[in-house]
Structure formats: structure tokens, C-alpha cells
Amino acid sequence: MAALPHVTWCATGPFSFLPLHAAGIYNPASSGQQQNVFDYAISSYTPNISALLEASKAPPPMGQSEAHLLVASQSGENLVNVSCEIESIRSLVERVDWLEGTAATREAVMRGMKANRWIHLACHRMQSVDDPLQSAFLLHDGPLTLVGIMKQSHAHTELAVLLACQTATGDEELSDEAVHLATGMLMAGYNSVVATLWSILDEDAPLIAEKFYSDMMKHADGDPTRSAYALHYAVQCLRDSLCDTDGFEDALIRWLPYIHMGV
């Protein structure tokens, strides 16, 4: 894994909607003829060069012993596996502050964000095309908007994991602007963000979470600048697990959405 080069994509226009990390040659009839970027490089994305430079100025990571993780989750329709997802995280990360269900209010999450360097959001989201800063994560007592998050200082933050559907989906009429939740979290001060290009299956999130945090703790020693490598490993595990059970197109759609942004 570490031998692969790390590439950061800064796409513009229609290319900003494409999963460049999986670009390649695909032949569903012959797995031997399938070659794509995912097999040759670790990929990250950035909305613009300025955002990447700003994220690169972050202070050195504190390491595994200081990895404080806030988890905010909402169970319900299309989120039936959230509890399994969070329990696997708690078994891997020593210091977890978990706000679940009615406890995951806007005030509680904002307070938790001040006290934790990492955040993991397992809930539904709402994207506002007309006013991107009103895009929000849906918590127990209402939407936690990007503008609300950005009003407080996040100078200490390192990593945001957004395992909700379409957290990195932009608007086709504003393809060159940061109009989704993932870039919003970069703007709020999180230097590394894990997000999704489109809808994901609820049953896949626990495996991605388990493999991601396992690699972060055991091999990256809690260094968020290695989160792109950890996500690559997690997605590779998901892709491998689907090879024997799903058809070519179904497997492709399930592993493609997961992306890394920032450093």
C-alpha cells in the first residue's frame, strides 16, 4: 500500500463529477483486461489549489494517543446498520465520544467538535444548491448547517469522516464551486475529509469504517495525513469482498463513491 504514489486531483468543469480515482479500462467480460487508476495510485481530491495549500499548513498531527473521535449518529430508514458501524469503530479507537439518536443534537455536536480532533458523522444530509452554506447534516433536533459549523474555530481539527450519502456531490450548474458538504468541512478547518460521490449502501458502511479505522490505528498511528491510504485500503477490502458475490456493474457502483479530500 505505501509503495503506491499519492495523487491529488484538482478537477474543473464536468470533470469534477467524475470518479477519476477509478478511471481506466473496463471489460466486464474479462477481469484480466480491467486496469484503472485505483490499482496504481492513492487518490485525493481538492476543490482548488488554495484549499490544498491551506490544509497543508496544519500543525503536525498528535498521533494515535491523542486521537479524540466524536461520533454522531442517527438510526432509522436506510441507516439500519449504523450501530454495527459505530461499535466496530469503538473497538478500534480508544477515545470515542458517541452521540446517538436523541443525544445527537446540534448543540451537543458543536460542543463535541470543539473537544475532539476527529469527527465521524453517520446520518442523513441535506444539500442546498441555492445557498451552499445552508447544506447540513440532519441531527435529532434539526439541521446542523455548514454556516453554523464555520462560525466557530476549528483550528485544532484534523479529520472528518462523512459516511452519509452524496456528501461530495456538487451541482452541475456550479461545477467549479465548492457547493457540497465535504468541501465545506475543508473550509471549516478539517484538513482531511472522507466523503461519498453518490449514494452508498447501508450494509457497506460498517466494513468501510472498520477497515479504515483499523488501518488508521494500526499502520498510520493515528496520523490523519495518512487517511487517504487508510481509505484506499478500506475500499480495496470492499471491492475484493464484492468480486465473488456481485456482478461487475453492481460491484463497481458500490466501491466507486468513497473518496478522500484534502491532505
C-alpha positions in Angstrom: 0.0 0.0 0.0 2.7 2.5 1.0 4.5 1.8 -2.3 1.8 3.4 -4.3 2.2 7.1 -5.3 -0.3 9.6 -3.8 -2.1 11.7 -6.4 -4.2 14.8 -5.7 -6.8 15.6 -8.3 -8.0 19.2 -8.8 -10.7 18.8 -11.5 -12.7 21.5 -13.0 -16.0 21.7 -15.0 -17.7 18.4 -15.9 -14.6 16.5 -14.7 -15.4 17.5 -11.1 -18.3 15.0 -11.2 -16.2 12.0 -12.4 -14.6 9.4 -10.2 -11.1 10.0 -11.5 -9.6 7.6 -8.9 -11.3 4.8 -10.8 -10.7 5.9 -14.4 -9.4 3.1 -16.6 -10.1 0.3 -19.0 -13.1 -1.9 -18.1 -14.2 -5.1 -19.8 -17.0 -6.8 -17.8 -16.5 -10.0 -19.8 -12.8 -10.3 -18.9 -11.5 -9.3 -15.4 -7.9 -9.7 -16.8 -8.4 -6.7 -19.0 -9.6 -4.3 -16.3 -7.0 -1.7 -15.4 -7.7 1.5 -13.6 -6.1 4.3 -11.6 -7.2 2.7 -8.3 -4.7 -0.1 -8.8 -1.8 2.2 -9.4 -2.2 5.2 -7.1 -3.7 6.5 -3.9 -6.1 9.3 -4.8 -7.2 12.5 -3.1 -9.3 15.4 -4.3 -9.2 19.2 -3.7 -11.6 21.8 -4.9 -8.8 24.2 -5.7 -5.1 24.7 -5.0 -5.7 27.3 -2.3 -7.6 24.8 -0.3 -4.9 22.2 -0.6 -2.2 24.7 0.4 -4.3 25.8 3.4 -4.8 22.2 4.6 -1.0 21.6 4.2 -0.3 24.3 6.7 -1.9 22.3 9.5 0.2 21.7 12.6 1.8 18.3 13.0 -0.7 15.5 13.9 -0.8 14.5 17.6 -0.7 10.8 16.9 -2.7 7.8 18.0 -2.6 8.5 21.7 -4.3 11.9 21.1 -6.8 10.7 18.5 -10.1 12.0 20.0 -13.0 11.0 17.9 -16.6 12.4 18.1 -19.2 10.2 16.5 -22.7 11.5 15.8 -25.2 9.0 14.5 -28.9 8.7 13.7 -30.5 5.4 13.1 -33.7 4.9 11.0 -34.7 4.3 7.5 -31.8 3.4 5.2 -29.5 3.6 8.3 -30.2 0.2 10.0 -26.5 -0.8 10.2 -25.3 2.4 11.9 -25.0 0.7 15.3 -22.8 -2.0 13.8 -20.7 0.7 12.1 -20.2 2.6 15.4 -19.5 -0.4 17.5 -16.7 -1.5 15.2 -15.2 2.0 15.4 -15.3 1.9 19.2 -13.5 -1.4 19.3 -10.6 0.2 17.3 -10.3 3.8 18.5 -9.6 4.2 22.2 -11.1 7.6 22.8 -14.6 7.9 21.3 -17.3 10.4 22.3 -20.5 8.9 20.9 -23.7 10.9 20.5 -26.5 8.7 19.4 -30.1 9.3 18.5 -31.7 11.9 20.7 -28.3 12.8 22.2 -27.0 13.9 18.8 -28.4 17.4 19.0 -26.9 20.4 17.2 -25.6 22.0 20.4 -24.1 18.7 21.6 -22.4 18.0 18.3 -21.0 21.5 18.1 -19.7 21.2 21.7 -18.1 17.8 20.8 -16.4 19.3 17.8 -14.6 21.7 20.0 -13.3 18.9 22.2 -12.3 16.3 19.5 -9.8 16.4 16.7 -11.7 13.9 14.6 -15.4 13.7 13.7 -17.4 10.8 12.2 -20.9 11.6 11.0 -23.3 8.7 10.3 -26.5 10.4 9.5 -28.6 11.8 6.6 -27.6 15.1 5.0 -29.3 17.9 3.2 -27.7 19.9 0.3 -28.8 23.4 -0.6 -28.0 24.3 -4.2 -29.3 27.9 -3.8 -27.3 28.6 -0.7 -24.4 26.0 -0.3 -23.6 27.2 3.3 -27.1 26.1 4.3 -26.2 22.5 3.4 -26.5 20.5 6.5 -26.2 17.2 8.5 -29.6 16.1 9.8 -29.4 15.6 13.6 -32.1 14.9 16.2 -33.3 18.4 16.7 -32.8 19.7 13.1 -30.1 20.5 10.5 -26.5 21.4 11.5 -25.6 23.7 8.7 -22.2 24.4 7.3 -22.5 28.1 8.2 -23.2 27.1 11.8 -20.1 24.9 11.8 -17.9 27.6 10.3 -18.9 30.2 12.8 -16.8 28.5 15.5 -13.0 28.0 15.4 -11.8 24.6 14.2 -8.0 25.3 14.3 -7.4 22.1 16.2 -9.3 19.8 13.9 -7.7 17.1 11.7 -10.2 14.6 10.2 -13.8 14.4 9.2 -15.4 11.1 8.0 -18.8 11.7 6.4 -20.3 8.3 5.8 -23.6 9.7 4.6 -24.9 9.6 1.0 -23.7 12.1 -1.5 -21.6 14.2 0.9 -19.2 15.1 -2.0 -21.9 15.6 -4.7 -21.8 19.0 -6.4 -24.3 20.9 -8.6 -24.0 20.5 -12.4 -24.6 24.3 -12.9 -21.9 25.2 -10.3 -19.3 22.6 -11.1 -16.3 24.9 -10.3 -17.6 26.0 -6.9 -17.4 24.3 -3.5 -21.1 23.5 -3.0 -21.1 20.3 -1.1 -20.6 19.2 2.5 -17.1 17.7 2.0 -15.5 20.9 0.7 -17.5 22.8 3.3 -15.7 20.8 6.0 -12.4 21.6 4.4 -13.3 25.3 4.5 -14.3 24.9 8.2 -10.8 23.8 9.1 -10.8 20.0 8.7 -7.6 19.1 6.7 -8.6 15.6 5.7 -12.2 14.6 4.7 -13.6 11.2 3.8 -16.8 11.6 1.7 -19.1 10.0 -0.9 -19.7 11.0 -4.5 -23.2 9.4 -4.6 -25.5 7.1 -2.6 -23.9 4.2 -0.7 -25.4 1.0 0.5 -26.0 1.0 4.3 -24.6 -2.5 4.5 -21.2 -1.4 3.1 -20.6 1.5 5.6 -19.7 -0.8 8.6 -17.0 -2.6 6.5 -15.5 0.7 5.2 -15.5 2.1 8.8 -13.9 -1.0 10.3 -11.1 -1.3 7.7 -10.5 2.5 7.6 -10.1 2.9 11.4 -8.2 -0.3 11.7 -5.6 0.9 9.2 -5.6 4.4 10.8 -4.8 3.0 14.2 -2.5 0.1 13.4 -0.5 1.3 10.4 -0.9 5.1 10.3 -0.5 5.5 14.1 -3.4 8.0 14.1 -1.8 10.3 11.6 -4.7 11.9 9.6 -2.3 12.8 6.8 -2.3 9.0 6.1 -6.1 8.9 5.9 -6.0 8.7 2.1 -4.0 5.4 2.4 -6.4 4.1 5.0 -9.4 4.8 2.8 -7.8 3.2 -0.2 -7.2 0.1 1.9 -10.8 0.0 3.1 -12.2 0.4 -0.4 -9.9 -2.3 -1.7 -11.3 -4.6 1.0 -14.8 -3.8 0.0 -14.0 -4.3 -3.7 -12.4 -7.6 -3.1 -15.3 -8.8 -1.0 -17.7 -8.0 -3.8 -15.8 -9.8 -6.6 -17.2 -13.2 -5.7 -20.8 -12.2 -4.8 -21.8 -9.3 -7.1 -21.8 -8.7 -10.8 -19.3 -6.4 -12.4 -21.5 -3.4 -12.7 -23.1 -3.8 -9.2 -19.6 -4.1 -7.6 -18.3 -1.1 -9.4 -21.2 1.1 -8.3 -20.7 0.1 -4.7 -16.9 0.8 -4.3 -16.6 3.9 -6.5 -18.4 6.5 -4.3 -15.8 6.7 -1.5 -13.3 9.5 -1.9 -10.7 11.4 0.1 -10.3 15.2 0.1 -7.5 17.3 1.4 -4.2 16.1 2.7 
